[in-house]
Amino acid sequence: MQVKSIYRYAKISAFKAREVTREIQGMPAMDALLQLKFIPKKAAPLIYKTLKSAIANAEQNNNLRPEVLVIKEAVIGEATTLKRITPKARGSAGPIRKRTSHIRIVLTDEVPIVRRSDRAQATKKRAKNNKKEPAHLKKESPVPSAETQPELTSEATA
């Protein structure tokens, strides 16, 4: 089951907010909440608020436990740009663009939760099981042995 939450017209540029959402994409929802608390960006509290709302939607409307939820997608879209002006030299005016964005977070319980610590243990087990290398995969040394090298003579032929 998928649950979503949207924060519309957030007063932050979409370019700046996308940096934060890239970090939490695919993470378990509870781990992402913890990580967002320590990210020192303006977008982090806005995304935290949206994620918390999505978790509340899942609990209240669909009776899902927050421990099993995974962030399927965290998307930042551009919203309308507020256009203002600033005075410039000789009576002219320069533009100011106050950008806004829409934050959309989709949670799902269909994806199994895989943490980084679990991945590290799995790779260690694979490395332990694959210690012996098959003969056809063994690399030969790049330096040929003395028996296979041709004899070199210092005489020059004229």
MDTraj code that builds the backbone (N, CA, C; nanometers):
import mdtraj as md
import numpy as np

residues = "MET GLN VAL LYS SER ILE TYR ARG TYR ALA LYS ILE SER ALA PHE LYS ALA ARG GLU VAL THR ARG GLU ILE GLN GLY MET PRO ALA MET ASP ALA LEU LEU GLN LEU LYS PHE ILE PRO LYS LYS ALA ALA PRO LEU ILE TYR LYS THR LEU LYS SER ALA ILE ALA ASN ALA GLU GLN ASN ASN ASN LEU ARG PRO GLU VAL LEU VAL ILE LYS GLU ALA VAL ILE GLY GLU ALA THR THR LEU LYS ARG ILE THR PRO LYS ALA ARG GLY SER ALA GLY PRO ILE ARG LYS ARG THR SER HIS ILE ARG ILE VAL LEU THR ASP GLU VAL PRO ILE VAL ARG ARG SER ASP ARG ALA GLN ALA THR LYS LYS ARG ALA LYS ASN ASN LYS LYS GLU PRO ALA HIS LEU LYS LYS GLU SER PRO VAL PRO SER ALA GLU THR GLN PRO GLU LEU THR SER GLU ALA THR ALA".split()
xyz = np.array([
    [0.0839, -0.1172, 0.0000],
    [0.0000, 0.0000, 0.0000],
    [0.0889, 0.1242, 0.0000],
    [0.0493, 0.2224, -0.0775],
    [0.1256, 0.3470, -0.0854],
    [0.0498, 0.4600, -0.0175],
    [0.1254, 0.5430, 0.0523],
    [0.0699, 0.6583, 0.1223],
    [0.1516, 0.7799, 0.0823],
    [0.0856, 0.8931, 0.0582],
    [0.1630, 1.0110, 0.0191],
    [0.1213, 1.1341, 0.0980],
    [0.2115, 1.2290, 0.0977],
    [0.1879, 1.3571, 0.1616],
    [0.2537, 1.4643, 0.0757],
    [0.1856, 1.5783, 0.0602],
    [0.2365, 1.6856, -0.0251],
    [0.2376, 1.8166, 0.0524],
    [0.3511, 1.8848, 0.0482],
    [0.3640, 2.0183, 0.1057],
    [0.3729, 2.1127, -0.0127],
    [0.2710, 2.1943, -0.0320],
    [0.2661, 2.2827, -0.1490],
    [0.3171, 2.4227, -0.1157],
    [0.3800, 2.4825, -0.2131],
    [0.4293, 2.6206, -0.2059],
    [0.5252, 2.6424, -0.0884],
    [0.6151, 2.5491, -0.0692],
    [0.7185, 2.5665, 0.0328],
    [0.8127, 2.6770, -0.0141],
    [0.8483, 2.7690, 0.0741],
    [0.9295, 2.8840, 0.0343],
    [1.0775, 2.8487, 0.0338],
    [1.1139, 2.7643, -0.0613],
    [1.2527, 2.7263, -0.0824],
    [1.2675, 2.6864, -0.2287],
    [1.3840, 2.7108, -0.2808],
    [1.4126, 2.6736, -0.4184],
    [1.4163, 2.5214, -0.4317],
    [1.3634, 2.4712, -0.5405],
    [1.3626, 2.3267, -0.5627],
    [1.5046, 2.2717, -0.5743],
    [1.5973, 2.3499, -0.6287],
    [1.7356, 2.3060, -0.6432],
    [1.7985, 2.2788, -0.5065],
    [1.7706, 2.3639, -0.4100],
    [1.8280, 2.3481, -0.2764],
    [1.7635, 2.2325, -0.2005],
    [1.6336, 2.2132, -0.2206],
    [1.5632, 2.1083, -0.1467],
    [1.5947, 1.9692, -0.2010],
    [1.6292, 1.9590, -0.3289],
    [1.6576, 1.8276, -0.3875],
    [1.7817, 1.7629, -0.3267],
    [1.8755, 1.8426, -0.2795],
    [1.9957, 1.7872, -0.2163],
    [1.9591, 1.7009, -0.0964],
    [1.8629, 1.7466, -0.0190],
    [1.8240, 1.6751, 0.1031],
    [1.7441, 1.5502, 0.0693],
    [1.6541, 1.5589, -0.0301],
    [1.5712, 1.4425, -0.0619],
    [1.6526, 1.3294, -0.1235],
    [1.7634, 1.3624, -0.1902],
    [1.8491, 1.2564, -0.2455],
    [1.9085, 1.1699, -0.1348],
    [1.9322, 1.2297, -0.0196],
    [1.9931, 1.1557, 0.0907],
    [1.8967, 1.0569, 0.1563],
    [1.7669, 1.0870, 0.1547],
    [1.6721, 1.0005, 0.2255],
    [1.5964, 0.9065, 0.1327],
    [1.6176, 0.9152, 0.0039],
    [1.5473, 0.8313, -0.0930],
    [1.5762, 0.6839, -0.0664],
    [1.4715, 0.6028, -0.0544],
    [1.4881, 0.4591, -0.0352],
    [1.5157, 0.4156, 0.1074],
    [1.5227, 0.5082, 0.2004],
    [1.5515, 0.4738, 0.3401],
    [1.4233, 0.4337, 0.4134],
    [1.4343, 0.3586, 0.5217],
    [1.3188, 0.3367, 0.6089],
    [1.2736, 0.4710, 0.6677],
    [1.1449, 0.4875, 0.6837],
    [1.0885, 0.6168, 0.7242],
    [1.1416, 0.6634, 0.8602],
    [1.1530, 0.5719, 0.9554],
    [1.1984, 0.6109, 1.0888],
    [1.3461, 0.6529, 1.0876],
    [1.4270, 0.5859, 1.0065],
    [1.5683, 0.6240, 0.9946],
    [1.5822, 0.7599, 0.9271],
    [1.4962, 0.7859, 0.8287],
    [1.5004, 0.9142, 0.7583],
    [1.4638, 1.0289, 0.8520],
    [1.3680, 1.0062, 0.9420],
    [1.3318, 1.1098, 1.0393],
    [1.4518, 1.1462, 1.1261],
    [1.5240, 1.0448, 1.1712],
    [1.6425, 1.0701, 1.2541],
    [1.7495, 1.1449, 1.1756],
    [1.7684, 1.1069, 1.0516],
    [1.8721, 1.1714, 0.9713],
    [1.8367, 1.3167, 0.9413],
    [1.7088, 1.3446, 0.9165],
    [1.6675, 1.4811, 0.8840],
    [1.6890, 1.5774, 1.0002],
    [1.6871, 1.5273, 1.1223],
    [1.7084, 1.6139, 1.2388],
    [1.8493, 1.6725, 1.2406],
    [1.9458, 1.6025, 1.1778],
    [2.0845, 1.6450, 1.1861],
    [2.1381, 1.7066, 1.0573],
    [2.0535, 1.7266, 0.9585],
    [2.0989, 1.7888, 0.8336],
    [2.0854, 1.9400, 0.8487],
    [2.1951, 2.0152, 0.8355],
    [2.1908, 2.1598, 0.8594],
    [2.1517, 2.2409, 0.7350],
    [2.0386, 2.2103, 0.6770],
    [1.9899, 2.2829, 0.5596],
    [1.8502, 2.3356, 0.5896],
    [1.8122, 2.4410, 0.5208],
    [1.6794, 2.4994, 0.5415],
    [1.5697, 2.4021, 0.4995],
    [1.5980, 2.3179, 0.4007],
    [1.4975, 2.2256, 0.3484],
    [1.4673, 2.1114, 0.4452],
    [1.5604, 2.0775, 0.5325],
    [1.5449, 1.9606, 0.6195],
    [1.4199, 1.9674, 0.7084],
    [1.3917, 2.0799, 0.7780],
    [1.2696, 2.0822, 0.8588],
    [1.1416, 2.0756, 0.7759],
    [1.1447, 2.1307, 0.6541],
    [1.0259, 2.1260, 0.5677],
    [0.9987, 1.9825, 0.5222],
    [1.1045, 1.9098, 0.4866],
    [1.0895, 1.7709, 0.4432],
    [1.0545, 1.6833, 0.5633],
    [1.1108, 1.7148, 0.6795],
    [1.0782, 1.6420, 0.8028],
    [0.9287, 1.6512, 0.8319],
    [0.8750, 1.7725, 0.8188],
    [0.7329, 1.7955, 0.8440],
    [0.6459, 1.7151, 0.7468],
    [0.6861, 1.7113, 0.6202],
    [0.6106, 1.6379, 0.5194],
    [0.6182, 1.4876, 0.5444],
    [0.7357, 1.4394, 0.5810],
    [0.7529, 1.2966, 0.6089],
    [0.6716, 1.2544, 0.7303],
    [0.6708, 1.3382, 0.8330],
    [0.5917, 1.3087, 0.9521],
    [0.4425, 1.3028, 0.9186],
    [0.3990, 1.3914, 0.8303],
    [0.2599, 1.3913, 0.7861],
    [0.2263, 1.2638, 0.7090],
    [0.3189, 1.2175, 0.6247],
    [0.2964, 1.0944, 0.5491],
    [0.2872, 0.9738, 0.6427],
    [0.3724, 0.9722, 0.7459],
    [0.3678, 0.8625, 0.8433],
    [0.2352, 0.8651, 0.9196],
    [0.1894, 0.9843, 0.9570],
    [0.0612, 0.9968, 1.0271],
    [-0.0546, 0.9524, 0.9378],
    [-0.0470, 0.9853, 0.8083],
    [-0.1500, 0.9399, 0.7142],
    [-0.1535, 0.7876, 0.7076],
    [-0.0361, 0.7254, 0.7057],
    [-0.0296, 0.5791, 0.6985],
    [-0.0884, 0.5149, 0.8236],
    [-0.0577, 0.5707, 0.9395],
    [-0.1088, 0.5150, 1.0653],
    [-0.2591, 0.5347, 1.0778],
    [-0.3050, 0.6556, 1.0496],
    [-0.4444, 0.6911, 1.0733],
    [-0.5387, 0.6323, 0.9691],
    [-0.5024, 0.6449, 0.8417],
    [-0.5954, 0.6070, 0.7354],
    [-0.5840, 0.4608, 0.6935],
    [-0.4640, 0.4019, 0.7025],
    [-0.4441, 0.2674, 0.6492],
    [-0.3994, 0.1654, 0.7534],
    [-0.3907, 0.2052, 0.8797],
    [-0.3508, 0.1167, 0.9898],
    [-0.2175, 0.0465, 0.9628],
    [-0.1193, 0.1216, 0.9145],
    [0.0140, 0.0681, 0.8892],
    [0.1071, 0.1082, 1.0029],
    [0.2007, 0.0189, 1.0355],
    [0.3000, 0.0500, 1.1384],
    [0.4129, 0.1313, 1.0757],
    [0.4622, 0.2349, 1.1430],
    [0.5698, 0.3168, 1.0846],
    [0.7023, 0.2427, 1.0706],
    [0.7226, 0.1334, 1.1440],
    [0.8479, 0.0592, 1.1370],
    [0.8667, -0.0122, 1.0033],
    [0.7558, -0.0431, 0.9337],
    [0.7656, -0.1177, 0.8078],
    [0.7636, -0.0272, 0.6851],
    [0.7502, 0.1038, 0.7060],
    [0.7388, 0.1960, 0.5930],
    [0.8752, 0.2343, 0.5373],
    [0.8821, 0.2418, 0.4046],
    [1.0032, 0.2802, 0.3328],
    [0.9676, 0.3963, 0.2403],
    [1.0604, 0.4904, 0.2249],
    [1.0363, 0.6034, 0.1349],
    [1.0554, 0.5553, -0.0079],
    [0.9452, 0.5437, -0.0801],
    [0.9519, 0.4981, -0.2182],
    [1.0028, 0.6101, -0.3077],
    [0.9481, 0.7295, -0.2887],
    [0.9976, 0.8441, -0.3643],
    [0.9811, 0.9709, -0.2834],
    [1.0787, 1.0576, -0.2963],
    [1.0758, 1.1909, -0.2353],
    [1.1081, 1.2876, -0.3482],
    [1.0081, 1.3598, -0.3938],
    [1.0213, 1.4420, -0.5139],
    [0.9987, 1.5880, -0.4789],
    [1.0840, 1.6733, -0.5336],
    [1.0682, 1.8173, -0.5182],
    [1.0375, 1.8738, -0.6561],
    [0.9210, 1.9360, -0.6694],
    [0.8833, 1.9976, -0.7962],
    [0.8804, 2.1486, -0.7822],
    [0.9033, 2.2159, -0.8929],
    [0.9009, 2.3615, -0.8896],
    [0.7565, 2.4112, -0.8865],
    [0.7315, 2.5116, -0.8048],
    [0.6006, 2.5747, -0.7974],
    [0.6118, 2.7140, -0.8615],
    [0.5135, 2.7972, -0.8393],
    [0.5163, 2.9303, -0.8988],
    [0.6295, 3.0137, -0.8405],
    [0.6818, 3.1037, -0.9198],
    [0.7884, 3.1926, -0.8761],
    [0.7276, 3.3300, -0.8515],
    [0.7497, 3.3847, -0.7314],
    [0.7010, 3.5185, -0.7010],
    [0.7983, 3.6191, -0.7614],
    [0.7480, 3.7098, -0.8431],
    [0.8352, 3.8052, -0.9107],
    [0.8280, 3.9400, -0.8402],
    [0.9440, 3.9876, -0.7974],
    [0.9555, 4.1163, -0.7299],
    [1.0622, 4.1976, -0.8034],
    [1.0737, 4.3270, -0.7668],
    [1.1767, 4.4093, -0.8293],
    [1.2602, 4.4778, -0.7223],
    [1.3811, 4.5086, -0.7601],
    [1.4714, 4.5834, -0.6725],
    [1.5235, 4.7037, -0.7502],
    [1.5358, 4.8184, -0.6845],
    [1.5848, 4.9366, -0.7566],
    [1.7304, 4.9226, -0.7981],
    [1.7596, 4.9709, -0.9158],
    [1.8950, 4.9674, -0.9700],
    [1.9388, 5.1100, -1.0025],
    [2.0562, 5.1236, -1.0577],
    [2.1112, 5.2556, -1.0886],
    [2.0307, 5.3253, -1.1989],
    [2.0302, 5.4587, -1.1921],
    [1.9662, 5.5455, -1.2925],
    [1.8165, 5.5192, -1.3074],
    [1.7510, 5.4820, -1.1996],
    [1.6055, 5.4680, -1.2019],
    [1.5534, 5.3409, -1.2650],
    [1.6414, 5.2479, -1.2954],
    [1.5929, 5.1222, -1.3544],
    [1.5619, 5.0228, -1.2428],
    [1.5073, 4.9090, -1.2816],
    [1.4683, 4.8073, -1.1833],
    [1.5248, 4.6720, -1.2256],
    [1.5611, 4.5940, -1.1276],
    [1.6118, 4.4599, -1.1539],
    [1.5188, 4.3558, -1.0948],
    [1.5120, 4.2376, -1.1557],
    [1.4179, 4.1361, -1.1076],
    [1.4706, 4.0601, -0.9851],
    [1.3774, 4.0196, -0.8992],
    [1.4041, 3.9270, -0.7895],
    [1.3062, 3.8122, -0.8084],
    [1.3583, 3.6905, -0.8124],
    [1.2712, 3.5731, -0.8282],
    [1.2700, 3.4965, -0.6964],
    [1.1563, 3.4953, -0.6304],
    [1.1423, 3.4194, -0.5060],
    [1.0790, 3.2853, -0.5424],
    [1.1622, 3.1844, -0.5452],
    [1.1175, 3.0541, -0.5933],
    [1.0487, 2.9746, -0.4823],
    [0.9485, 2.8981, -0.5209],
    [0.8783, 2.8094, -0.4287],
    [0.8770, 2.6688, -0.4882],
    [0.8430, 2.5709, -0.4065],
    [0.8443, 2.4326, -0.4549],
    [0.7369, 2.3499, -0.3854],
    [0.7062, 2.2364, -0.4485],
    [0.6137, 2.1388, -0.3917],
    [0.6959, 2.0176, -0.3477],
    [0.6755, 1.9729, -0.2236],
    [0.7470, 1.8566, -0.1705],
    [0.6481, 1.7409, -0.1642],
    [0.6787, 1.6305, -0.2339],
    [0.5902, 1.5136, -0.2331],
    [0.6690, 1.3925, -0.1855],
    [0.6159, 1.3254, -0.0839],
    [0.6796, 1.2050, -0.0295],
    [0.5794, 1.0894, -0.0374],
    [0.6242, 0.9784, -0.0953],
    [0.5413, 0.8583, -0.1076],
    [0.6066, 0.7480, -0.0255],
    [0.5298, 0.6899, 0.0663],
    [0.5769, 0.5791, 0.1499],
    [0.5088, 0.4507, 0.1057],
    [0.5774, 0.3395, 0.1219],
    [0.5194, 0.2101, 0.0893],
    [0.5647, 0.1065, 0.1907],
    [0.4843, 0.0014, 0.2050],
    [0.5228, -0.1092, 0.2921],
    [0.5536, -0.2333, 0.2102],
    [0.5564, -0.2207, 0.0769],
    [0.5779, -0.3356, -0.0118],
    [0.7255, -0.3675, -0.0317],
    [0.8141, -0.2713, -0.0038],
    [0.9577, -0.2903, -0.0230],
    [1.0183, -0.3400, 0.1071],
    [1.0983, -0.4478, 0.1031],
    [1.1616, -0.4941, 0.2279],
    [1.2688, -0.3951, 0.2726],
    [1.2836, -0.3803, 0.4032],
    [1.3807, -0.2870, 0.4593],
    [1.5184, -0.3534, 0.4612],
    [1.6152, -0.2870, 0.3970],
    [1.7533, -0.3340, 0.3963],
    [1.8395, -0.2197, 0.4464],
    [1.9048, -0.2400, 0.5601],
    [1.9908, -0.1364, 0.6166],
    [2.1343, -0.1570, 0.5702],
    [2.2150, -0.0523, 0.5810],
    [2.3531, -0.0596, 0.5360],
    [2.4321, -0.1630, 0.6146],
    [2.4030, -0.1755, 0.7435],
    [2.4751, -0.2737, 0.8250],
    [2.4454, -0.4158, 0.7757],
    [2.3204, -0.4405, 0.7328],
    [2.2851, -0.5719, 0.6795],
    [2.3600, -0.5993, 0.5495],
    [2.3746, -0.4964, 0.4647],
    [2.4452, -0.5122, 0.3376],
    [2.5921, -0.5449, 0.3612],
    [2.6530, -0.4799, 0.4597],
    [2.7941, -0.5027, 0.4886],
    [2.8155, -0.6467, 0.5351],
    [2.7267, -0.6977, 0.6173],
    [2.7398, -0.8351, 0.6641],
    [2.7209, -0.9337, 0.5505],
    [2.6308, -0.9051, 0.4588],
    [2.6066, -0.9939, 0.3457],
    [2.7277, -0.9993, 0.2536],
    [2.7921, -0.8863, 0.2309],
    [2.9105, -0.8870, 0.1443],
    [3.0262, -0.9594, 0.2112],
    [3.0386, -0.9501, 0.3433],
    [3.1437, -1.0232, 0.4143],
    [3.1216, -1.1740, 0.4017],
    [2.9957, -1.2174, 0.4122],
    [2.9652, -1.3594, 0.3993],
    [2.9984, -1.4084, 0.2591],
    [2.9639, -1.3289, 0.1574],
    [2.9930, -1.3665, 0.0191],
    [3.1433, -1.3775, -0.0036],
    [3.2176, -1.2827, 0.0512],
    [3.3629, -1.2843, 0.0349],
    [3.4227, -1.4071, 0.1047],
    [3.3679, -1.4444, 0.2170],
    [3.4175, -1.5601, 0.2908],
    [3.3898, -1.6886, 0.2130],
    [3.2735, -1.6969, 0.1505],
    [3.2364, -1.8169, 0.0749],
    [3.3117, -1.8273, -0.0576],
    [3.3536, -1.7177, -0.1129],
    [3.4195, -1.7163, -0.2442],
    [3.5706, -1.7012, -0.2330],
    [3.6307, -1.7623, -0.1319],
    [3.7751, -1.7495, -0.1150],
    [3.8503, -1.8197, -0.2273],
    [3.8083, -1.9407, -0.2626],
    [3.8771, -2.0158, -0.3668],
    [3.8311, -1.9662, -0.5030],
    [3.9279, -1.9361, -0.5858],
    [3.8985, -1.8857, -0.7184],
    [3.9152, -1.9994, -0.8186],
    [3.8218, -2.0188, -0.9111],
    [3.8357, -2.1249, -1.0100],
    [3.9605, -2.1040, -1.0952],
    [4.0151, -2.2142, -1.1478],
    [4.1406, -2.2096, -1.2229],
    [4.1286, -2.1238, -1.3483],
    [4.0139, -2.1267, -1.4142],
    [4.0002, -2.0495, -1.5380],
    [3.9903, -1.8987, -1.5127],
    [3.9644, -1.8571, -1.3873],
    [3.9569, -1.7146, -1.3561],
    [4.0876, -1.6594, -1.3007],
    [4.1823, -1.7472, -1.2684],
    [4.3094, -1.7005, -1.2128],
    [4.3881, -1.6275, -1.3198],
    [4.4448, -1.5141, -1.2807],
    [4.5220, -1.4335, -1.3743],
    [4.6674, -1.4786, -1.3719],
    [4.7269, -1.4801, -1.4910],
    [4.8678, -1.5117, -1.4986],
    [4.9468, -1.3848, -1.4738],
    [5.0683, -1.3994, -1.4285],
    [5.1501, -1.2829, -1.3997],
    [5.1837, -1.2109, -1.5299],
    [5.1885, -1.0777, -1.5297],
    [5.2136, -1.0027, -1.6529],
    [5.3578, -1.0136, -1.7009],
    [5.4530, -1.0529, -1.6145],
    [5.5933, -1.0650, -1.6527],
    [5.6187, -1.2094, -1.6943],
    [5.6628, -1.2327, -1.8188],
    [5.6880, -1.3707, -1.8606],
    [5.8112, -1.4270, -1.7902],
    [5.8142, -1.5550, -1.7761],
    [5.9271, -1.6192, -1.7076],
    [6.0510, -1.6171, -1.7972],
    [6.1673, -1.6505, -1.7413],
    [6.2935, -1.6466, -1.8147],
    [6.2951, -1.7494, -1.9274],
    [6.2225, -1.8594, -1.9110],
    [6.2209, -1.9644, -2.0121],
    [6.1490, -1.9205, -2.1389],
    [6.0476, -1.8351, -2.1241],
    [5.9690, -1.7964, -2.2402],
    [6.0218, -1.6728, -2.3099],
    [6.1170, -1.5999, -2.2482],
    [6.1702, -1.4790, -2.3108],
    [6.2706, -1.5152, -2.4199],
    [6.2694, -1.4437, -2.5327],
    [6.3703, -1.4693, -2.6362],
    [6.5059, -1.4149, -2.5908],
    [6.6107, -1.4750, -2.6399],
    [6.7454, -1.4333, -2.6032],
    [6.7777, -1.3017, -2.6722],
    [6.8352, -1.2105, -2.5986],
    [6.8724, -1.0808, -2.6522],
    [7.0231, -1.0775, -2.6735],
    [7.0672, -1.0304, -2.7875],
    [7.2094, -1.0167, -2.8138],
    [7.2425, -0.8717, -2.8329],
    [7.3642, -0.8366, -2.7980],
    [7.4056, -0.6975, -2.8090],
    [7.4655, -0.6663, -2.9450],
    [7.4807, -0.7650, -3.0304],
    [7.5370, -0.7415, -3.1633],
    [7.4325, -0.6802, -3.2547],
    [7.4740, -0.5827, -3.3264],
    [7.3846, -0.5180, -3.4206],
    [7.4111, -0.5758, -3.5593],
    [7.3109, -0.6057, -3.6308],
    [7.3304, -0.6576, -3.7666],
    [7.3343, -0.5419, -3.8643],
    [7.4272, -0.5512, -3.9632],
    [7.4428, -0.4421, -4.0578],
    [7.3851, -0.4775, -4.1921],
])
top = md.Topology()
chain = top.add_chain()
for i, resn in enumerate(residues, 1):
    res = top.add_residue(resn, chain, resSeq=i)
    for name in ("N", "CA", "C"):
        top.add_atom(name, md.element.get_by_symbol(name[0]), res)
traj = md.Trajectory(xyz[None], top)
